[in-house]
Amino acid sequence: MLVGSAVRRVAIVGGVRIPFARAHTAYARTGNQEMLTAAFRGVVDRFKLQGERLGDAAAGAVIKHTKDYNLTRECVLSSGLDPQTPGVDLQRACGTSLEAAVLIGNKIALGQIDSGLAGGTDSISDAPISYPRSYQQLLLASARGRTFYQRLSPWFGLRPKHFKPVLPAVVEPRTGLSMGQSTEGMAKRWQIAREDQDRLAYESHMKAAAAWRDGFYDDLVVDYLGLKVDNNMRSDTSIEKLAKLRPSFDANGTITAGNSTPLTDGASAVLLASEEWAAKRNLPVLAYLRYGKAWGVDFASGKEGLLMAPAYAVPAMLADAGLTLQDFDYYEIHEAFAAQVLCTLKAWESPEWCRDALGLSAPLGGIDRARLNVKGGSIAIGHPFAATGTRIVSTLAKILAGDPGAKRGLISACTAGGMGVTAILER
């Protein structure tokens, strides 16, 4: 043990996020630091933490400007917390903020800190635009020059090609494939029907719209830049409308803009603490963060699908906890694509895959789909890459707190790079 002699329970006090917005819409003129600061301030205001020193804050973004090298600390300094609250940046692609919650949770469990913030943010609208490496090398060569001629001579090599911007792309360096193309391969491998994907997407929108109508998100979301509700959500969509959309990544494929997560801007944060810290401040405990697991798969060789790592992480975590897949009241599976969710569920139901990939004598089995993403998922709500994890933690904690009969919930998030992050929340 690094500090304590006993492991403490990690309380989830609650979380706040700003509404998630489709890229290049409501948040087109803002950026990661502003959005994450708004989420942090939302937590500070909601739980009256002005001037409070927290043990640590951990957050990150997948798409970052170089100026944001100390993003989390800068957001802490503008949040209303005591400036003595430290902050650390981290990144695990789309699992970033869930990983941040596990990191803060581990520190609390070990007694290193008593409280902490976890969060994430991402902006597609404010993505950094760079220039070719050859232009960078020209600039650096000039900067290294000691004489006027040495500083000038590299510029003789300047060419029009140097001014062609290099735009960020969601492409795997190891395969050269976009995430959508990779998921098309998974959908074909697991024979996931287009109709099933569209139905899951439709249900995501309907559940999210119902949750907003019922006021579920009222205390989880704070207005930001005039936006009050997630603006990707389509309460008027239908399976028929979704069926008319063309495939996005393969002319003969099944993945469309309708059954995929949209490019999204947004930020979220969650407050974690020891039970004693929360009780001393009369703060609620919605649920407890009990287990977490990260995993990676060999996708580059084609041995496994890019977004299948949670299918491995979850059974490993279940073994840690001594639980089965059916021992949960609610399931929150991040919807990067409807096909990816369905591939994961189908793998868990497959005796052959569970035997060959996991070494199990029997399949994990199915889940009650009525308990999956009951307040909407990423397809409807949106997916600012690093912000999704703590969005889900806050949502699931509130769901568990509002159901007297519920005991636990499962979180599963796939990420770029063939990784996955999972967690278990309990009452």
GICORWO-V206854 format. One record per residue. N is the residue number from 1. RES is the residue in three letters. SS is DSSP state (alpha for helix, beta for strand, coil for the rest). OMEGA is omega in whole degrees, 0 to 359 (* if undefined). Layout:
BEGIN
n: [N;N]
res: [RES;RES]
ss: [SS;SS]
omega: [OMEGA;OMEGA]
END
This chain:
BEGIN
n: [1;2;3;4;5;6;7;8;9;10;11;12;13;14;15;16;17;18;19;20;21;22;23;24;25;26;27;28;29;30;31;32;33;34;35;36;37;38;39;40;41;42;43;44;45;46;47;48;49;50;51;52;53;54;55;56;57;58;59;60;61;62;63;64;65;66;67;68;69;70;71;72;73;74;75;76;77;78;79;80;81;82;83;84;85;86;87;88;89;90;91;92;93;94;95;96;97;98;99;100;101;102;103;104;105;106;107;108;109;110;111;112;113;114;115;116;117;118;119;120;121;122;123;124;125;126;127;128;129;130;131;132;133;134;135;136;137;138;139;140;141;142;143;144;145;146;147;148;149;150;151;152;153;154;155;156;157;158;159;160;161;162;163;164;165;166;167;168;169;170;171;172;173;174;175;176;177;178;179;180;181;182;183;184;185;186;187;188;189;190;191;192;193;194;195;196;197;198;199;200;201;202;203;204;205;206;207;208;209;210;211;212;213;214;215;216;217;218;219;220;221;222;223;224;225;226;227;228;229;230;231;232;233;234;235;236;237;238;239;240;241;242;243;244;245;246;247;248;249;250;251;252;253;254;255;256;257;258;259;260;261;262;263;264;265;266;267;268;269;270;271;272;273;274;275;276;277;278;279;280;281;282;283;284;285;286;287;288;289;290;291;292;293;294;295;296;297;298;299;300;301;302;303;304;305;306;307;308;309;310;311;312;313;314;315;316;317;318;319;320;321;322;323;324;325;326;327;328;329;330;331;332;333;334;335;336;337;338;339;340;341;342;343;344;345;346;347;348;349;350;351;352;353;354;355;356;357;358;359;360;361;362;363;364;365;366;367;368;369;370;371;372;373;374;375;376;377;378;379;380;381;382;383;384;385;386;387;388;389;390;391;392;393;394;395;396;397;398;399;400;401;402;403;404;405;406;407;408;409;410;411;412;413;414;415;416;417;418;419;420;421;422;423;424;425;426;427]
res: [MET;LEU;VAL;GLY;SER;ALA;VAL;ARG;ARG;VAL;ALA;ILE;VAL;GLY;GLY;VAL;ARG;ILE;PRO;PHE;ALA;ARG;ALA;HIS;THR;ALA;TYR;ALA;ARG;THR;GLY;ASN;GLN;GLU;MET;LEU;THR;ALA;ALA;PHE;ARG;GLY;VAL;VAL;ASP;ARG;PHE;LYS;LEU;GLN;GLY;GLU;ARG;LEU;GLY;ASP;ALA;ALA;ALA;GLY;ALA;VAL;ILE;LYS;HIS;THR;LYS;ASP;TYR;ASN;LEU;THR;ARG;GLU;CYS;VAL;LEU;SER;SER;GLY;LEU;ASP;PRO;GLN;THR;PRO;GLY;VAL;ASP;LEU;GLN;ARG;ALA;CYS;GLY;THR;SER;LEU;GLU;ALA;ALA;VAL;LEU;ILE;GLY;ASN;LYS;ILE;ALA;LEU;GLY;GLN;ILE;ASP;SER;GLY;LEU;ALA;GLY;GLY;THR;ASP;SER;ILE;SER;ASP;ALA;PRO;ILE;SER;TYR;PRO;ARG;SER;TYR;GLN;GLN;LEU;LEU;LEU;ALA;SER;ALA;ARG;GLY;ARG;THR;PHE;TYR;GLN;ARG;LEU;SER;PRO;TRP;PHE;GLY;LEU;ARG;PRO;LYS;HIS;PHE;LYS;PRO;VAL;LEU;PRO;ALA;VAL;VAL;GLU;PRO;ARG;THR;GLY;LEU;SER;MET;GLY;GLN;SER;THR;GLU;GLY;MET;ALA;LYS;ARG;TRP;GLN;ILE;ALA;ARG;GLU;ASP;GLN;ASP;ARG;LEU;ALA;TYR;GLU;SER;HIS;MET;LYS;ALA;ALA;ALA;ALA;TRP;ARG;ASP;GLY;PHE;TYR;ASP;ASP;LEU;VAL;VAL;ASP;TYR;LEU;GLY;LEU;LYS;VAL;ASP;ASN;ASN;MET;ARG;SER;ASP;THR;SER;ILE;GLU;LYS;LEU;ALA;LYS;LEU;ARG;PRO;SER;PHE;ASP;ALA;ASN;GLY;THR;ILE;THR;ALA;GLY;ASN;SER;THR;PRO;LEU;THR;ASP;GLY;ALA;SER;ALA;VAL;LEU;LEU;ALA;SER;GLU;GLU;TRP;ALA;ALA;LYS;ARG;ASN;LEU;PRO;VAL;LEU;ALA;TYR;LEU;ARG;TYR;GLY;LYS;ALA;TRP;GLY;VAL;ASP;PHE;ALA;SER;GLY;LYS;GLU;GLY;LEU;LEU;MET;ALA;PRO;ALA;TYR;ALA;VAL;PRO;ALA;MET;LEU;ALA;ASP;ALA;GLY;LEU;THR;LEU;GLN;ASP;PHE;ASP;TYR;TYR;GLU;ILE;HIS;GLU;ALA;PHE;ALA;ALA;GLN;VAL;LEU;CYS;THR;LEU;LYS;ALA;TRP;GLU;SER;PRO;GLU;TRP;CYS;ARG;ASP;ALA;LEU;GLY;LEU;SER;ALA;PRO;LEU;GLY;GLY;ILE;ASP;ARG;ALA;ARG;LEU;ASN;VAL;LYS;GLY;GLY;SER;ILE;ALA;ILE;GLY;HIS;PRO;PHE;ALA;ALA;THR;GLY;THR;ARG;ILE;VAL;SER;THR;LEU;ALA;LYS;ILE;LEU;ALA;GLY;ASP;PRO;GLY;ALA;LYS;ARG;GLY;LEU;ILE;SER;ALA;CYS;THR;ALA;GLY;GLY;MET;GLY;VAL;THR;ALA;ILE;LEU;GLU;ARG]
ss: [coil;coil;coil;coil;coil;coil;coil;coil;coil;beta;beta;beta;beta;beta;beta;beta;beta;beta;coil;coil;beta;beta;coil;coil;coil;coil;coil;coil;coil;coil;coil;alpha;alpha;alpha;alpha;alpha;alpha;alpha;alpha;alpha;alpha;alpha;alpha;alpha;alpha;alpha;coil;coil;coil;coil;coil;coil;coil;coil;coil;beta;beta;beta;beta;coil;coil;coil;coil;coil;coil;alpha;alpha;alpha;coil;coil;alpha;alpha;alpha;alpha;alpha;alpha;alpha;coil;coil;coil;coil;coil;coil;coil;coil;coil;coil;beta;beta;coil;coil;coil;alpha;alpha;alpha;alpha;alpha;alpha;alpha;alpha;alpha;alpha;alpha;alpha;alpha;alpha;alpha;alpha;alpha;alpha;coil;coil;coil;coil;beta;beta;beta;beta;beta;beta;beta;beta;coil;coil;coil;coil;coil;coil;coil;beta;beta;coil;alpha;alpha;alpha;alpha;alpha;alpha;alpha;alpha;alpha;alpha;alpha;alpha;coil;coil;coil;alpha;alpha;alpha;alpha;alpha;alpha;alpha;alpha;alpha;alpha;coil;coil;alpha;alpha;alpha;alpha;coil;beta;beta;coil;coil;coil;coil;beta;coil;coil;coil;coil;coil;coil;beta;alpha;alpha;alpha;alpha;alpha;alpha;alpha;alpha;alpha;alpha;alpha;alpha;coil;coil;coil;alpha;alpha;alpha;alpha;alpha;alpha;alpha;alpha;alpha;alpha;alpha;alpha;alpha;alpha;alpha;alpha;alpha;alpha;alpha;alpha;coil;coil;coil;coil;coil;coil;coil;beta;beta;coil;beta;coil;coil;beta;coil;coil;coil;coil;coil;coil;coil;coil;coil;coil;coil;alpha;alpha;alpha;alpha;alpha;coil;coil;coil;beta;coil;coil;coil;coil;coil;coil;coil;coil;beta;coil;coil;coil;beta;coil;coil;beta;beta;beta;beta;beta;beta;beta;beta;beta;beta;beta;coil;alpha;alpha;alpha;alpha;alpha;alpha;coil;coil;coil;coil;coil;coil;beta;beta;beta;beta;beta;beta;beta;beta;beta;beta;coil;coil;coil;coil;coil;coil;coil;coil;coil;coil;coil;coil;alpha;alpha;alpha;alpha;alpha;alpha;alpha;alpha;alpha;alpha;alpha;alpha;alpha;coil;coil;coil;coil;coil;coil;coil;coil;beta;beta;beta;beta;coil;coil;coil;beta;alpha;alpha;alpha;alpha;alpha;alpha;alpha;alpha;alpha;alpha;alpha;alpha;coil;alpha;alpha;alpha;alpha;alpha;alpha;alpha;alpha;coil;coil;coil;coil;coil;coil;coil;coil;coil;coil;alpha;alpha;alpha;beta;coil;coil;coil;coil;coil;alpha;alpha;alpha;alpha;coil;beta;coil;alpha;alpha;alpha;alpha;alpha;alpha;alpha;alpha;alpha;alpha;alpha;alpha;alpha;alpha;alpha;alpha;alpha;coil;coil;coil;coil;coil;coil;beta;beta;beta;beta;beta;beta;beta;beta;coil;coil;coil;beta;beta;beta;beta;beta;beta;beta;beta;coil]
omega: [180;180;189;177;179;179;180;175;182;183;172;182;179;182;179;171;170;176;177;185;173;180;176;175;189;184;185;184;176;184;185;184;180;183;180;175;179;178;178;180;178;177;180;181;184;184;175;182;181;179;181;174;174;182;180;172;180;181;179;177;177;180;186;168;178;179;182;182;179;190;186;179;179;179;176;183;179;189;187;175;173;180;177;175;180;178;181;176;172;181;168;179;185;176;188;186;173;175;178;179;178;179;178;179;179;180;178;182;182;180;178;178;178;182;179;176;170;181;178;181;171;178;171;183;182;182;178;177;182;180;187;180;179;177;176;181;177;180;181;178;177;182;181;184;181;178;180;182;179;178;183;190;178;183;176;179;181;181;179;182;181;183;176;184;175;184;178;180;178;183;178;180;184;184;184;182;173;179;178;178;179;181;173;177;177;181;178;182;183;177;179;184;177;182;180;177;180;179;178;178;178;180;178;179;182;180;179;180;179;179;177;179;183;179;182;185;186;181;177;185;176;179;178;179;176;179;183;185;175;189;173;185;182;180;183;180;178;178;180;178;180;182;182;183;181;174;186;189;182;183;179;184;184;183;183;175;182;180;176;174;178;171;195;171;176;180;179;178;179;180;178;183;169;179;182;180;181;182;181;182;180;179;183;168;183;182;180;174;190;183;175;180;173;184;173;179;179;181;187;179;184;181;181;179;185;188;183;183;178;178;176;184;183;179;177;178;177;178;177;187;184;183;172;180;182;183;183;178;181;179;175;179;181;182;173;173;175;181;181;177;184;175;180;180;180;178;180;180;185;176;183;182;180;177;187;184;186;181;182;180;180;179;175;178;183;176;175;185;178;180;181;175;191;178;181;180;187;179;180;187;184;187;168;198;187;185;188;184;181;170;181;180;180;181;183;178;179;177;181;180;182;181;184;182;184;179;185;177;182;175;179;180;174;180;171;181;179;180;177;176;182;180;174;174;180;175;*]
END
